Amino acid sequence: MLATEWEATSETDWVFKLREGVTFHDGTPLDAEAIRYNVERITEPGFQDWAFMEPVSHAEVIDPMTVKIVTKGLLPTLPNLMAQFFIVSPTAMEAGVEAFVQQPIGSGPYKFVDWQPDDHVRVEANADYWGGAPAIGEVVWRVLPEASTRVAALQSGEIQILKDLPSDQFDMINDEDGISALEVRSVRTPYLRFFPDSPQGGGEPFNDIRVRQAFNHAINVDSIIENLLGGHAERTATIMTPDIFGFDPEVAPYPYDLEKAQALMAEAGYEDGFEIVFDTWASGPAPKPVELAQAVAADLAKINVKATVQPVELGTALQQQNERTIAPFGLWSWGGNGFDGDGKFWGVFHPDSSATFLTDETLTSMIDEQRLSLDPDVRAPIFSEMQKYSVEQAFIVPLFAQMDTYGSTDSIQWTPRPDELVLPFAVTPAE
């Protein structure tokens, strides 16, 4: 949105022309130097462990409103990546990170007002926004961890948009006057990951493809979608969804086949099963994570696998992921706000990603290969092969594309997006 045009001038160089007249909320110009500063800031090793920016080398100022971003190799998805590149005021950062956290300065349609941890964030409309002042003058993001509290707040009119509406209350909300339930197929795909080398132990069986295939056959994903989620999800064969570039609709998920699963376990020498720790989020970016894990564990018990469900707070889970101390089996999920298969496969299966726990050289080489072309017609068949191969090798147990569910009052007009972003700029009062 802050660039008016861009082009790849070589295999590693992308030149962006910036929008004229844009300033940060503190008056600092949003120019090429500001972009260069932010690229340098975010590509610093260890910055929030943000692997998305790993392919970017550096940025160079060409003129005040033109910046060149240089990648380490051919990267056809750089424009998609830039949509996830959040830019802060270099002037505001001079006071240090801790000061910036207390008073963040961006360039968008809303300005920061105040933040009360675990309670709310308040922002106000930026009258000088280059795209025009927002229709909604003030927005308060409320922290309401309990689903019942969120629903009650929506029903009373205390809040206008409710995120993560429980699927079992979807129809009830739609039946009430003045409020509506909304849903959109998300690009986020919850899945079950294997980690044979977990320091928690017990993951050795996952080195055997037959065990991983058995897990894929043993877990009745369709039943989970229907009975636990009320049908508010779509089965997926891989981590890809139809909204992601490179999706192959011909790749089919594993069918539920308990006899096949039992036979594979016996063939692998695990007829009597084994015990594992099964991490899941206490709450997090997947619907009903604890209940989902319990349903999976019940299915695995039918092939003599005792999976002990261990709920973990999301922050702890992220720390364990980065430190590679996570359990040998667990629930995870991956979004895709770049809408390109590169982000999906690189994030989950490339060894350079902190979220990769099982992969092989063949899949890694395919992930790298699709990055060697800017031509979608060249990349799409590679993605197709990657999906087929990942299913065959059963590196994960794909579950579903979740339906992001929301509640909304009829006092506003708003349409949910598949990338999980709730943009107040796109909300308008009802006519």
C-alpha positions in Angstrom: 0.0 0.0 0.0 3.0 2.3 0.6 4.5 1.5 -2.8 3.0 2.6 -6.0 5.0 0.3 -8.3 7.8 -2.3 -8.1 9.8 -4.5 -10.4 12.5 -7.1 -10.2 15.5 -5.5 -12.0 17.7 -8.7 -11.5 17.5 -12.1 -9.9 18.1 -10.5 -6.5 17.2 -6.8 -6.8 13.7 -5.4 -6.4 13.1 -1.7 -6.9 10.1 -0.1 -5.1 8.7 3.4 -5.8 7.2 4.8 -2.6 4.0 6.8 -2.2 4.6 10.6 -2.0 3.6 12.6 1.0 3.3 9.8 3.6 4.4 10.5 7.2 4.6 8.5 10.4 2.3 9.7 13.2 5.2 11.6 14.7 5.7 13.6 11.5 8.8 11.6 10.3 8.7 11.2 6.5 8.1 7.7 5.3 10.8 7.6 2.6 13.4 5.3 1.2 15.7 5.9 4.2 12.9 4.8 6.6 12.4 1.6 4.5 16.2 0.9 4.5 16.3 1.4 8.3 13.4 -1.0 8.9 14.9 -3.7 6.6 18.2 -3.5 8.5 16.3 -3.6 11.8 14.2 -6.7 11.0 16.9 -8.7 9.3 19.2 -8.4 12.3 19.8 -12.0 13.5 17.5 -13.0 16.3 14.9 -10.3 15.7 11.8 -11.9 17.1 13.1 -15.1 15.4 11.2 -13.8 12.4 12.2 -16.4 9.7 10.1 -14.7 7.0 12.8 -12.1 6.5 15.6 -14.6 6.4 15.8 -14.5 2.5 16.3 -10.7 2.5 19.9 -9.4 2.5 19.6 -5.6 2.8 18.1 -2.5 1.3 19.7 0.4 -0.5 18.4 4.0 -1.0 18.3 4.9 -4.7 16.7 8.3 -4.2 14.4 9.8 -1.5 11.3 7.9 -2.8 13.0 4.9 -4.4 14.4 1.9 -2.5 16.1 -1.3 -3.7 15.6 -4.4 -1.6 18.2 -7.1 -2.2 17.6 -10.8 -1.6 20.1 -13.5 -0.9 18.9 -15.4 -3.9 16.0 -15.5 -6.4 12.8 -14.8 -4.4 9.7 -14.6 -6.6 7.5 -14.0 -3.5 9.2 -10.8 -2.3 6.1 -8.6 -3.0 4.0 -11.0 -0.9 6.6 -10.9 1.8 6.5 -7.1 1.9 2.8 -7.3 2.8 4.0 -8.7 6.1 6.8 -6.1 6.6 5.7 -3.8 9.4 7.4 -0.4 9.3 8.0 1.8 12.3 9.2 5.4 12.7 13.1 5.5 12.8 12.8 8.7 14.9 10.6 7.0 17.5 13.0 4.1 17.7 15.8 6.4 18.8 14.4 6.3 22.3 14.9 2.6 22.4 12.7 -0.5 22.1 11.2 -0.4 25.6 10.1 3.2 25.0 8.7 2.3 21.6 6.7 -0.5 23.1 5.0 2.0 25.4 4.3 4.5 22.6 4.4 2.8 19.2 4.5 5.0 16.1 3.4 3.7 12.7 2.0 5.3 9.6 -1.4 3.7 9.3 -5.0 4.9 9.4 -5.1 4.7 13.2 -2.8 6.2 15.9 -1.9 4.6 19.2 -3.6 6.1 22.3 -3.1 3.8 25.3 -2.5 0.2 26.2 -3.5 -1.6 29.4 -1.9 -5.1 29.4 -4.4 -8.0 29.5 -7.3 -5.4 29.1 -7.3 -3.3 26.0 -5.5 -1.3 23.3 -7.1 2.0 22.2 -6.4 3.7 18.9 -7.9 6.8 17.2 -8.4 7.8 13.6 -5.5 9.4 11.8 -7.0 12.5 10.2 -3.9 12.9 8.0 -3.9 9.4 6.7 -3.0 9.4 3.0 -5.9 7.2 2.1 -8.4 9.5 3.9 -9.5 9.5 7.5 -11.3 6.3 8.7 -15.0 6.2 9.1 -14.7 4.9 12.7 -13.1 7.5 14.9 -12.0 5.3 17.8 -11.3 1.6 18.1 -10.8 -0.3 21.4 -9.4 -3.8 21.1 -10.7 -5.6 24.2 -8.9 -8.7 25.7 -11.7 -11.1 26.7 -10.2 -14.6 27.1 -13.4 -16.4 28.0 -15.7 -17.3 25.0 -18.8 -16.9 27.1 -17.7 -13.4 28.1 -17.1 -12.4 24.5 -20.5 -13.7 23.5 -22.3 -11.9 26.3 -20.5 -8.7 25.4 -21.7 -9.0 21.8 -25.3 -9.7 22.9 -25.3 -6.7 25.1 -23.9 -4.4 22.5 -20.7 -3.8 24.5 -18.6 -4.9 21.6 -19.3 -4.7 17.8 -17.0 -7.5 16.5 -16.2 -10.7 18.3 -13.3 -12.8 17.1 -13.3 -16.6 17.5 -17.0 -17.2 17.9 -17.4 -20.7 19.3 -18.8 -22.9 16.4 -21.4 -24.4 18.7 -22.9 -20.9 19.2 -22.9 -19.9 15.5 -26.5 -20.7 14.8 -27.7 -19.2 18.1 -26.0 -15.9 17.3 -27.6 -15.8 13.8 -31.0 -16.3 15.3 -30.8 -13.2 17.5 -32.0 -9.8 16.4 -29.3 -7.2 15.9 -26.3 -9.4 15.7 -25.0 -11.9 13.1 -22.5 -14.8 12.9 -20.0 -14.6 10.1 -17.4 -17.0 8.8 -14.7 -17.3 6.2 -12.5 -20.1 5.1 -9.1 -19.3 6.6 -5.7 -19.8 5.0 -4.6 -21.1 8.4 -4.3 -24.9 8.5 -4.0 -26.7 11.9 -1.9 -29.9 11.7 -0.2 -32.5 13.8 3.5 -32.4 13.8 6.1 -35.1 14.5 9.4 -34.5 16.2 11.5 -37.7 16.4 14.4 -35.9 18.1 12.4 -34.3 20.9 14.4 -34.0 24.1 11.2 -35.1 25.9 11.8 -38.5 24.4 9.6 -41.1 22.8 9.7 -39.8 19.3 11.8 -42.5 17.6 8.9 -44.4 16.0 8.2 -41.3 13.9 11.4 -41.9 11.9 9.4 -44.8 10.3 7.2 -43.7 7.5 4.8 -46.6 8.2 4.1 -45.2 11.7 3.4 -41.7 10.3 1.1 -43.1 7.6 -0.6 -45.2 10.3 -1.3 -42.0 12.3 -2.8 -40.4 9.1 -5.1 -43.3 8.6 -6.1 -43.7 12.3 -7.2 -40.1 13.0 -10.8 -39.6 11.9 -10.5 -36.0 10.8 -13.9 -35.9 9.1 -15.6 -36.9 12.4 -13.7 -34.2 14.3 -14.9 -31.6 11.8 -18.5 -32.8 12.0 -18.9 -33.6 15.6 -16.4 -31.3 17.4 -16.5 -28.3 15.1 -20.0 -28.5 13.8 -18.9 -28.6 10.2 -17.1 -25.3 10.5 -13.9 -26.4 8.8 -12.8 -28.0 5.4 -10.7 -31.1 5.2 -7.3 -30.6 3.6 -4.8 -33.1 2.2 -1.8 -30.8 3.0 -1.1 -27.5 4.6 -2.3 -25.8 1.4 -5.8 -24.4 0.9 -7.6 -23.3 -2.3 -6.8 -19.7 -1.6 -3.1 -20.3 -1.8 -1.1 -20.1 -5.0 0.1 -23.5 -6.0 -2.9 -25.5 -4.5 -3.5 -28.8 -6.2 -7.1 -29.9 -5.8 -6.3 -33.4 -7.1 -4.2 -34.3 -4.1 -6.4 -36.3 -1.7 -6.1 -36.7 2.1 -5.6 -40.0 3.8 -8.9 -41.9 4.2 -9.8 -43.0 7.7 -8.9 -46.7 7.7 -8.4 -48.2 11.1 -7.5 -51.7 9.7 -4.9 -50.2 7.4 -3.5 -48.2 10.3 -3.2 -51.3 12.5 -1.5 -53.2 9.7 1.0 -50.5 9.2 1.8 -50.3 12.9 2.3 -54.1 13.0 4.5 -54.0 9.9 6.6 -51.4 11.6 7.0 -53.5 14.7 4.6 -51.5 16.9 1.6 -53.7 17.0 1.5 -53.2 20.8 1.8 -49.4 20.3 3.9 -47.0 22.4 3.5 -44.0 24.7 4.1 -40.3 23.7 3.5 -36.9 25.1 1.1 -34.9 23.0 1.4 -31.1 23.2 -1.6 -28.9 22.4 -2.3 -25.2 23.1 -4.4 -24.4 26.1 -5.8 -21.8 23.8 -4.4 -20.5 20.5 -4.8 -20.2 16.7 -6.9 -23.4 16.3 -10.5 -24.1 17.2 -11.0 -26.0 20.5 -7.4 -27.1 20.7 -7.7 -29.2 23.9 -10.9 -30.9 22.8 -9.3 -31.5 19.4 -6.3 -33.1 21.0 -8.4 -35.3 23.2 -10.4 -36.5 20.1 -7.1 -37.3 18.3 -5.8 -39.2 21.4 -9.0 -41.3 21.5 -8.5 -42.3 17.9 -4.8 -43.2 18.5 -5.8 -45.4 21.4 -7.4 -47.7 18.8 -3.9 -48.5 17.4 -2.5 -48.9 20.9 -0.8 -45.5 21.1 -1.2 -43.8 24.5 -0.9 -40.1 23.8 -0.9 -38.1 27.0 -2.4 -34.7 26.1 -0.4 -31.8 27.6 -2.0 -28.4 27.2 0.6 -25.6 27.0 0.2 -21.8 26.9 0.8 -20.4 23.5 3.7 -18.2 24.6 5.4 -21.2 26.2 4.8 -23.3 23.1 6.4 -20.7 20.9 9.4 -20.6 23.3 9.7 -24.4 23.2 9.5 -24.3 19.4 12.3 -21.8 19.1 14.4 -23.8 21.7 13.5 -27.1 20.1 12.3 -28.6 23.4 8.8 -29.2 22.1 7.1 -32.7 22.6 7.5 -35.5 20.1 3.9 -35.1 18.9 1.7 -32.0 18.9 -0.9 -29.7 17.5 0.4 -26.7 15.5 -1.0 -24.5 12.7 0.3 -22.3 9.9 -1.2 -19.3 8.3 -0.4 -17.9 4.9 -1.1 -14.2 4.6 1.3 -14.0 1.7 -1.2 -16.3 -0.2 1.7 -18.2 -1.8 2.7 -21.8 -1.3 6.3 -20.8 -0.6 5.3 -19.4 2.8 3.4 -22.5 3.6 6.0 -25.1 2.6 9.1 -23.1 3.7 7.6 -22.4 7.1 6.6 -25.9 7.9 9.1 -28.1 6.0 12.3 -26.1 5.3 15.2 -26.9 7.7 16.0 -23.2 8.0 12.6 -22.5 9.6 12.3 -22.7 13.4 8.9 -24.4 12.9 10.3 -27.4 11.0 10.6 -30.7 12.9 10.6 -33.3 10.2 11.5 -33.0 6.5 14.0 -34.5 4.1 16.4 -33.4 1.3 14.0 -34.2 -1.5 11.3 -31.8 -0.2 13.9 -29.2 0.7 15.3 -29.2 -2.8 11.8 -28.7 -4.2 11.1 -25.8 -1.9 14.4 -24.2 -3.0 13.7 -25.1 -6.7 10.4 -23.2 -6.9 12.2 -20.1 -5.7 14.4 -20.2 -8.8 11.8 -18.8 -11.1 9.5 -15.8 -11.3 7.2 -17.6 -13.7 4.0 -18.9 -12.0 3.6 -21.5 -14.8 7.0 -22.9 -13.7 6.4 -22.8 -10.0 2.8 -24.3 -10.0 3.8 -27.8 -11.1 6.6 -27.9 -8.5 4.1 -27.1 -5.8 1.9 -29.9 -7.1 4.8 -32.3 -6.7 5.6 -31.0 -3.2 2.0 -31.7 -2.1 2.0 -35.2 -3.5 5.3 -36.0 -2.0 4.5 -34.5 1.5 1.3 -36.7 1.6 3.2 -39.8 0.5 5.9 -39.3 3.1 3.4 -38.3 5.8 5.7 -35.7 7.3 2.7 -34.3 9.2 -1.0 -35.1 9.8 -2.9 -32.4 8.0 -6.2 -31.6 9.6 -8.3 -28.9 8.0 -8.6 -25.3 6.8 -10.3 -23.7 9.7 -13.3 -21.5 9.4 -12.6 -18.2 11.1 -15.8 -17.4 12.9 -16.9 -14.0 14.1 -19.9 -12.3 15.6 -20.9 -8.8 14.5 -23.5 -6.3 15.4 -25.8 -5.0 12.7 -24.7 -1.4 13.5 -21.6 -1.8 11.3 -20.8 -3.1 7.8 -17.8 -5.4 7.7 -16.6 -8.5 5.8 -14.1 -10.9 7.4 -10.9 -11.8 5.5 -9.3 -15.2 5.0 -5.9 -14.0 6.4 -7.3 -13.4 9.9 -6.7 -9.6 9.8 -9.4 -7.4 11.3 -8.9 -4.0 9.7 -10.9 -1.2 11.3 -10.3 0.9 8.3 -12.6 -1.4 6.4 -15.4 -1.1 8.9 -18.1 1.5 8.3 -21.3 2.4 10.2 -24.4 0.7 8.9 -26.5 2.8 6.6 
